[in-house]
Amino acid sequence: MVYPDIKIADAVQDPGLERYLYRCLAPMPFRRYKKRAEYLKNAAGRGLRKEVLLVGGDAVGMIEYAPAPVSAYPISGKGISVMNCIWVLRRAKGHGFGKLLMRRMLDSVPNSTVIATIALVGHPSPWLKLPQIEYLGFRSIDSRRMRHKVKRPEICFETHLMWMPLVEGSDPPEMDWDTMMRGVDFCIAHPLYRAERLGLEVVFEEC
């Protein structure tokens, strides 16, 4: 299929795309929720970008990224931008949209020396799989085996710290694994989401 009329727009800057700040492309209703609103308030004016790929006005892909100090993950390091997530709908795969979104991000962070993110192995979620992230040009430099304390604790999976150096000789990023074990609350659809209803400060443990 040939896709005409391709546009990439920043949902942080475009009020008409606000719904994608909260619901991404997940099949869930648009709802502003507290933790996401708090994250946006802290990060939106400090470099957060959420690019939505529109084909004929239909959203089929997205990428969210930010400087390390305001990223969704406890990743640190000099000159580092962090990709919070990237997503292309299954029906739109096979057309290079993931790499198109990556190029948009790289063009938007000219002062960064490294792009970092996470990837998962063995997690039941279909998102952020290691082969997908490797295909985009990242490689793993650290990992932990972990499991959810409450939700399907019999499943052990790997969380990988991934990096893509943009400048030769760049220092690699570092992950605060103790904080990562808490889970994330910036996105309700994230595979490592920490639900408040569980009443747990730390929802993952090593296994």
N, C-alpha and C positions, 0 to 999 in steps of 0.2 A: 504494500500500500504506500502511495506517495502522500506525504503530509504537507499540505500547503499552509500558508499563513501561520508560521511559527513565531512566537513571541515569548520572551523571558522578562517577567516583571517582578519587582521587589515588593513583597507583601507588607514589609515594614513601612515603606514609603507610600504605597498606594492604598488609600482608604477603601477602595472598591474590592480589595482582596483580603480584607481583615479576617474573613471567615477561615482563610487558610493559615492564619497565625495560630489558630486554636484547634482546627480539626485536621490539618494536613490534607491528605487524600484518603484518610481512613473512612470507612463506611459508618460514620457516626454523625449525629446532628451537631450543628454549630452551637457551641456553648462556651461562654467565657467562664473559665474556672480559676480559682484563686491562685494556685501555685504557678500556673502558666502566666497569669497576669503579673505576678510578682517578678517572674523572670524577664518578661518583656519590659517592664518598667525599669529594671536594672540594666538591661543589656541593649535595648533598642537605640539609645542615644550614645552608645559606646562602641559601635561598630558591628552590631548584629545585623546580619542580612538573611532574608529568607526569600529565595528566588523561586518563582513558580513558572513552570514551562507550560505555555498555553498553545494548543493547536486548534486553530479555528475557534478560539474562545473557550475551548474545553481544557481544563487542567489535567495533564497526564504525567507530570513529573515535578519534583521540587528538590531543593537543596537548602540547608540552613547551616550557617557558619558564623564564626565570631572570633575576635582576638582571644587568646588563651585566658586572660584574666576575667573575661565575662562569658566564657564558653559554658556549655552544659555539663562538661566533665572536669574532674580535678586533674587536669593536664597542665603542666607548667613548662616554661623554658623561654629562652630569648628568641624573639622574632617569630613566634609561633602563632599561626591561625589554626583553629580547630573546626573541623566539619562535624556538626552535631548529628546530622543525618542526611541521607540522600535516598530518593525513592522515585522509581518510574513504574507506572502501572503495568501490569503484565500484558495487557492488550496493546501497549505501546512499545514493548521491548523489541530489540532487534533493529533499531533505527539509529543507534548511536546517541540517544537522548541523554544517557548517563554521562557520557564523555562531553557532550555539549554543555551540560550543567557544570561539570568539572572545569571546563575551559572558562565559563563565566566566572566561577569562583576565583580561579587563578588570575584572571585579568583584573579582578576587583581587589586583590591583596598584593599590590606590587612591592610593598615594603616587607613582606613576610619572607623568611628564609626556609620555613618548614610548614607543611600542613600535617596535622595529626588528626586521628579519629580512633574509633574502636571498631572491632569486628568480633563476631561470635562464631563458635564452633559447637555444634551439638545442642544448641538452644532450639526449642520448638518453634519459635517465631521465624517467619521467612525473611525478616529484615536484617540488614547489616551482617550478612553471612560473609565469612572470611574469603571465599573465592570471588565473591562480587566485589569486595573492597580491593582485593589484590588485582583484579582485572582493571580497576581504575588507576592503578599505578602505586598503590601503597604496599608496604611490607611490614611484617610484625617484628617488633623489637623486644616485647615483653608480654607475659600472659599470666593468668591465674585460672585455676580450676575452681568453680564455684557452683553453689546451688541455692535455690530459694528456700528459706527456712519454713515456709508455710505452703506455698503453691507448688505442687509436684516436687517435693524435696528429694524424691528418688532420682531425679534427673540431674546429673552433673554436666556442666558445659564449660567451655573455655571463653574467657573474655581477653581479647588481644589489644594491646596498645600498638597502633599502626602509625607509620610515618611516611612522608614523602618529602625528602630534602629538595629544596628549590635552588639552593646555593651550595656549591662544593665546600666541604669542610664545616658545614653547619652542625651545631650541637644537637643531639637527639632530644626529644621531649621526655619528660618524666611523668609518671602516673602516681598519684597518691592512692594506693590500693585500699587503705583503710576507709577513705572517704568513698571510693568507688563501691565498696561493699554495702554502703548505705542504700544504694540504688539512686535513681534519678527521679525528679518530680517536675521537670520542665515540660514533659509531654506525656499525656495520659495514654497514648498509644505506643510508647516506647517499650521494647522488650524487657528493659531493666527498671520499669516504673515501680516506684515505691508508693503504694496506696496508703493514704492516711488511715483508712478504716482498720488496717491491721494493727495500728498502735505500736509499731516497731520503729525504732530509730535506725536499726541496721537489719536489712531484710535478707542479705546474702551472707553465706559463710563459705570458707574454703572446703574443698572435698577432694 
